[in-house]
Amino acid sequence: MMTRIFKRMFNAKGQRIKGTRKRLRLFLIVLLCSFVPLTLCVEKTQSSAAWQSQFSIRWTSDPANSSKVAIEVSGLSDATIKRLQQANWKPPQWQRLLSVYAGQGNDPNLPPMLGAYRVQSGALRFEPQFPLEPGVAYRAVFRPDQLPGASGSKAAPITADFQLPPRNATPTTVVSHIYPSASLLPENLLKFYVHFSAPMSRGRIYNYIHLRDEAGKEVELPFLEIDEELWDPAMTRLTLIIDPGRIKRGVLPLEDIGPALEAGKSYTLVIARECRDGAGNPLKEDFQKAFQVRPPDREPLDHTRWQIQPPKAGARDALAVTFTKPMDHALAQRVISVTTESGGVIEGKVELEDQERRWVFVPDSPWRRGQYKLVIQTTIEDLAGNNIGKPFEVDLFEGVQRRLASPTVKLSFEIL
């Protein structure tokens, strides 16, 4: 068409024909129109490709907890960030823009993960509601065509995969200690302390702990099963309380079922390897503590019969206190302190020795000559839960009362 228009503008001799000015304008218009669609198409293609390539997905882990992972989409323009901040979207709308799937999202019926969406620091951020599981593959899918103002865009989704390292499948956690450490325990024993070599998982712990008699028969419901479970903050020490109803005389459980432990018999406390540590792995092996049972101990503690062995001045030698019977391991470390005559607390480290019959204190600084006091809270317990001045089992018919009203008692000693 353009060739025909051009020929009508000039004769055979190359001279311009009359009226060619209009034909020239028509020629230029046609020429321009013939290039406009191509130009617009190229610009649109370049804009779409450049727009899509500017986005990136990043997985970020919390340094304190590697399973706590967030997903960030960067490359959003300031205008887009502002629109997202103003958008009052519901979860399904956010999920159409950015979705995270477990199993890499290959299953079309798999719902996206739940979590919180935020727009901050120039990025779109998604924080899963639950921590990611080690060894599971995850996929984040960002759809630019769902951005505000992107109606009609044909930009393809952008994906990014992520996977935490699998858990160590080799069990390494063991039961490191069980207290009381003695092999001869009173019939009215109140507690066991089970120490693990690594943090443990909370939940269903009583399913993996068994108390068996000398015939191998399991003792029926020996422990006070508490839903919260009695763990220390580090999740490495579990307190097992023998049901007080199986200890105190005159109460129904003891009358109906009988005592959990009986004097003259042997028992085994078993911690099964099916217990799970903090990483979800079982214990390395079962743990067993065999012990014999002696008659019950219902005598309150008498601190005046304790023997103090003071160290010499000028060194950091140990101060030792010998009890008249084994003590509760956890309480004895916490409720006894050493002070100066004026009441200043001496800092140091405490250990129990000789099957919890001996309390040993090593000061942080050398001893000085002078008078000192051993300050004991009267809530300290022996293995049967007896306190200073008060037995655990108070017989209402005998009218036993606490002889000491003070929360603490003191023993004086001198360092020369």
C-alpha positions in Angstrom: 0.0 0.0 0.0 2.8 2.4 0.9 4.5 1.7 -2.5 1.3 2.6 -4.4 1.0 5.9 -2.5 4.6 6.7 -3.2 4.2 6.1 -7.0 1.2 8.5 -7.2 3.3 11.3 -5.8 5.8 11.4 -8.7 5.5 10.9 -12.6 7.7 8.8 -14.8 10.2 11.6 -15.0 10.4 11.9 -11.2 8.5 15.2 -11.1 6.0 15.7 -8.3 2.4 15.4 -9.4 -0.1 18.0 -8.3 -1.9 17.3 -5.1 0.9 15.2 -3.7 1.1 17.1 -0.5 -2.1 15.3 0.7 -0.6 12.1 -0.6 2.6 12.8 1.4 0.7 13.3 4.6 -1.2 10.1 4.0 2.0 8.3 3.3 3.5 9.5 6.6 0.4 8.6 8.6 0.3 5.1 7.1 4.1 4.7 7.7 3.7 5.7 11.3 0.7 3.5 11.9 2.6 0.5 10.5 5.3 0.9 13.2 3.2 1.8 16.3 1.8 -1.7 17.1 5.2 -3.2 16.8 6.7 -0.5 19.1 3.9 -0.9 21.7 4.3 -4.7 21.7 8.0 -4.5 22.3 7.6 -2.0 25.1 4.9 -4.1 26.7 7.0 -7.2 26.6 10.1 -5.5 28.0 8.0 -3.9 30.8 6.4 -7.2 31.8 9.8 -9.1 31.8 11.5 -6.3 33.7 8.6 -6.0 36.2 8.7 -9.7 37.0 12.4 -10.0 37.3 12.6 -7.2 39.9 11.0 -9.4 42.6 12.8 -11.9 44.7 11.8 -14.3 47.5 14.0 -14.8 50.6 13.7 -17.3 53.5 15.0 -16.0 56.8 15.6 -18.1 59.9 15.6 -16.9 63.5 19.2 -17.3 64.9 17.7 -18.4 68.3 15.3 -20.9 66.7 16.2 -22.3 63.3 12.7 -23.8 62.8 11.2 -20.3 63.1 11.4 -19.1 59.5 9.8 -16.1 57.7 9.4 -15.4 54.0 10.1 -12.0 52.5 9.3 -10.7 49.0 11.4 -7.7 48.0 11.5 -5.5 44.9 8.1 -3.9 45.4 7.9 -0.3 44.4 7.1 2.4 46.9 3.6 2.9 45.3 2.9 -0.9 45.6 4.1 -0.9 49.2 1.8 2.0 50.1 -1.2 0.2 48.4 -0.5 -3.0 50.3 -0.2 -1.1 53.6 -3.6 0.5 52.9 -5.2 -2.8 51.8 -7.7 -4.2 54.3 -7.3 -7.7 53.0 -8.6 -11.0 54.4 -6.3 -14.1 54.7 -7.6 -15.5 51.4 -6.6 -12.3 49.5 -3.1 -12.4 51.0 -2.8 -16.1 50.1 -3.7 -15.4 46.5 -0.7 -13.0 46.4 1.8 -15.0 48.5 1.3 -18.7 49.5 3.5 -21.1 51.3 3.0 -24.8 51.0 4.4 -27.9 52.7 5.6 -30.5 50.3 6.5 -27.9 47.7 2.9 -27.3 46.8 2.7 -30.0 44.1 -0.7 -31.1 45.3 -3.3 -28.7 43.9 -5.7 -29.6 46.8 -3.1 -28.7 49.4 -4.1 -25.6 51.4 -1.5 -22.9 52.0 0.0 -22.5 55.4 -1.6 -20.2 58.0 0.3 -17.3 59.3 0.6 -13.5 59.6 1.2 -11.1 56.7 3.1 -7.8 57.2 4.4 -5.0 54.9 7.5 -3.6 56.5 11.0 -2.3 55.5 10.0 -2.2 51.8 9.1 -5.9 51.7 6.1 -8.2 52.0 6.7 -10.6 54.9 4.9 -13.8 55.8 5.5 -15.5 59.2 4.1 -19.1 59.4 1.8 -19.8 62.4 3.8 -22.9 63.3 7.5 -23.6 63.2 8.8 -25.5 60.1 9.5 -29.2 60.5 13.1 -30.4 59.8 13.4 -32.5 56.7 10.1 -31.3 55.1 10.3 -29.4 51.8 8.4 -26.1 51.5 7.6 -23.9 48.6 6.7 -20.2 48.5 4.7 -18.9 45.5 4.4 -15.2 44.8 1.9 -14.0 42.1 2.7 -10.5 40.8 -0.6 -10.4 38.9 -2.4 -10.2 42.2 -0.7 -7.0 43.3 -2.9 -3.9 43.7 -3.0 -2.2 40.3 -1.7 -5.2 38.3 -5.1 -6.1 36.8 -4.7 -7.6 33.4 -1.0 -8.5 34.0 0.1 -11.9 32.7 3.3 -12.1 34.8 4.0 -15.7 35.8 4.3 -16.7 39.4 7.7 -16.7 41.1 8.6 -19.7 43.4 11.3 -20.4 45.9 11.9 -23.7 47.7 13.2 -24.3 51.2 14.1 -27.2 53.5 15.5 -27.4 57.0 18.1 -30.1 57.6 16.6 -33.3 58.8 16.9 -34.1 62.5 19.7 -36.2 63.8 18.2 -39.6 63.7 20.9 -41.1 66.0 19.7 -41.0 69.7 22.2 -39.4 72.0 20.2 -38.3 75.1 20.4 -40.5 78.2 19.2 -40.4 81.8 22.3 -39.0 83.6 21.1 -39.3 87.2 18.2 -40.3 89.4 17.8 -39.0 92.9 17.6 -40.2 95.6 20.8 -42.0 94.7 20.7 -44.5 97.5 19.6 -48.1 96.9 17.7 -48.3 100.2 14.7 -46.0 100.4 11.9 -45.5 102.9 8.5 -46.9 102.3 7.0 -43.4 102.4 9.4 -42.0 99.8 7.9 -38.8 98.4 9.8 -37.9 95.2 12.2 -39.0 92.5 14.2 -36.5 90.4 15.1 -37.7 86.9 18.0 -35.8 85.2 18.5 -36.0 81.5 21.6 -35.2 79.5 19.7 -32.9 77.1 16.4 -30.9 77.1 13.4 -33.1 76.7 9.9 -32.8 75.1 6.9 -32.1 77.2 3.8 -34.4 77.0 2.8 -38.0 77.8 5.9 -38.5 79.9 4.0 -40.8 82.4 3.4 -43.3 79.5 7.2 -44.0 79.5 7.8 -44.3 83.2 7.2 -47.6 85.0 7.6 -48.8 88.6 7.8 -52.6 88.8 8.0 -54.9 91.8 10.4 -57.7 92.3 8.2 -60.0 90.2 8.3 -57.6 87.3 4.7 -56.6 87.8 3.9 -53.0 87.3 2.7 -51.0 90.3 -0.7 -49.5 89.7 -0.7 -45.7 89.4 2.2 -44.9 91.8 2.8 -41.3 90.7 0.8 -38.2 91.0 0.2 -37.5 87.3 0.1 -33.8 86.7 -1.0 -32.5 83.2 1.6 -29.7 83.1 4.4 -32.2 84.2 7.0 -31.0 86.7 10.0 -30.0 84.6 12.6 -27.5 85.5 13.0 -24.4 83.1 15.8 -26.1 81.2 13.6 -29.2 80.6 16.4 -31.5 81.8 15.0 -32.4 85.3 11.7 -34.2 85.9 10.1 -34.4 89.3 8.1 -37.5 90.0 5.9 -37.3 93.1 4.6 -40.5 94.5 0.9 -40.1 95.1 0.5 -38.8 98.7 -2.7 -40.8 98.9 -0.6 -43.9 98.7 1.6 -42.7 101.6 -0.5 -41.1 104.2 -2.4 -43.4 106.6 -6.1 -43.1 106.9 -6.8 -41.9 103.3 -8.8 -43.8 100.8 -6.2 -44.6 98.1 -3.9 -46.2 100.7 -6.8 -48.1 102.2 -8.3 -49.3 98.9 -5.2 -49.8 96.7 -2.4 -50.1 99.2 1.0 -48.4 99.4 3.0 -47.8 96.2 6.1 -49.2 98.0 6.2 -51.8 100.7 9.0 -52.3 103.3 11.1 -55.4 102.7 10.4 -55.6 99.0 12.5 -54.6 95.9 11.5 -52.4 93.0 12.8 -51.1 89.8 12.1 -47.6 88.4 12.2 -47.8 84.5 12.6 -44.8 82.2 11.7 -46.2 78.7 13.8 -45.2 75.7 10.5 -44.1 73.9 10.8 -40.8 75.8 11.4 -38.0 73.3 14.1 -35.4 73.7 13.8 -31.8 72.5 14.8 -32.8 69.0 12.1 -35.5 68.8 14.5 -38.4 69.1 14.1 -41.3 71.6 16.5 -41.9 74.4 19.7 -43.8 73.6 18.6 -46.6 75.9 16.3 -47.6 78.7 17.3 -46.6 82.2 16.7 -48.6 85.3 17.1 -47.9 89.0 16.8 -50.9 91.3 16.3 -50.3 95.0 15.0 -51.9 98.2 12.5 -50.5 100.6 12.9 -50.0 104.4 10.3 -49.1 107.0 8.7 -45.6 106.7 10.4 -42.6 108.2 7.9 -40.3 110.0 10.4 -38.4 112.2 10.7 -34.6 111.6 14.2 -33.2 110.9 16.3 -32.2 113.9 18.9 -29.7 112.6 20.6 -29.5 116.0 22.1 -32.9 115.4 23.8 -31.9 112.2 27.6 -31.9 112.3 29.5 -28.8 110.8 33.1 -29.2 109.7 34.4 -25.6 109.2 37.4 -25.0 106.9 40.5 -22.9 107.7 40.8 -19.2 107.0 42.8 -18.0 104.0 41.7 -20.6 101.5 38.7 -21.7 99.5 38.4 -25.1 101.3 34.9 -26.7 101.5 32.6 -26.2 104.4 30.9 -29.5 105.0 27.6 -30.4 106.9 26.7 -34.0 107.7 23.0 -34.7 108.0 21.5 -37.4 110.2 19.8 -39.0 107.1 19.6 -38.4 103.4 17.9 -35.2 102.2 15.8 -34.1 99.3 18.4 -33.4 96.6 16.9 -30.3 95.0 15.8 -28.6 98.2 19.0 -29.1 100.1 20.9 -27.3 97.3 18.5 -24.3 97.4 17.3 -23.7 101.0 20.7 -23.7 102.9 22.9 -20.6 102.8 26.0 -19.3 104.6 26.2 -15.8 106.1 28.6 -13.7 108.1 27.7 -12.8 111.7 26.2 -9.5 110.4 24.1 -11.3 107.8 26.1 -10.8 104.6 25.6 -13.8 102.3 28.6 -15.8 101.2 28.5 -16.7 97.5 29.6 -20.1 96.5 28.8 -23.5 94.9 26.8 -26.3 96.6 27.0 -30.0 96.1 25.6 -33.1 97.8 27.7 -36.1 98.5 27.4 -39.5 100.2 24.0 -40.3 98.8 22.6 -36.9 99.9 23.8 -37.2 103.5 26.6 -34.6 103.2 26.2 -30.9 102.1 29.4 -29.3 100.7 29.9 -25.6 100.1 32.9 -24.1 98.3 33.0 -20.2 98.5 33.9 -18.0 95.6 36.4 -16.1 97.7 38.8 -17.3 100.5 37.4 -17.6 104.0 38.2 -15.0 106.5 38.5 -15.5 110.3 35.3 -14.9 112.2 31.9 -16.0 113.1 29.5 -17.4 110.5 26.0 -18.8 110.4 24.3 -21.6 108.5 20.8 -20.4 107.6 18.3 -23.2 106.9 14.8 -22.8 105.7 12.5 -25.0 107.7 10.8 -26.2 104.5 13.9 -28.4 103.8 12.8 -32.1 103.4 14.2 -35.5 103.9 13.3 -38.3 101.4 9.9 -38.8 103.0 9.0 -35.1 102.9 9.5 -34.4 106.6 10.5 -30.8 107.5 12.3 -29.3 110.4 9.9 -29.6 113.3 7.1 -31.1 111.3 6.6 -34.6 109.8 5.1 -35.0 106.4 2.3 -37.3 107.7 0.5 -35.4 110.4 -1.8 -37.7 112.3 -4.9 -35.8 113.2 -5.6 -38.1 116.1 -2.1 -37.6 117.6 -2.4 -33.8 117.3 1.2 -33.3 116.1 2.0 -29.6 115.6 5.0 -27.8 114.2 7.3 -26.9 117.0 9.0 -24.1 115.1 7.1 -21.0 113.9 10.1 -19.3 112.3 10.7 -19.8 108.5 14.4 -20.3 109.1 16.8 -21.8 111.7 20.4 -21.0 112.2 23.6 -22.8 113.2 26.7 -20.9 114.2 30.3 -21.9 113.5 33.7 -20.2 113.6 36.5 -20.1 111.1 40.0 -19.7 112.6 
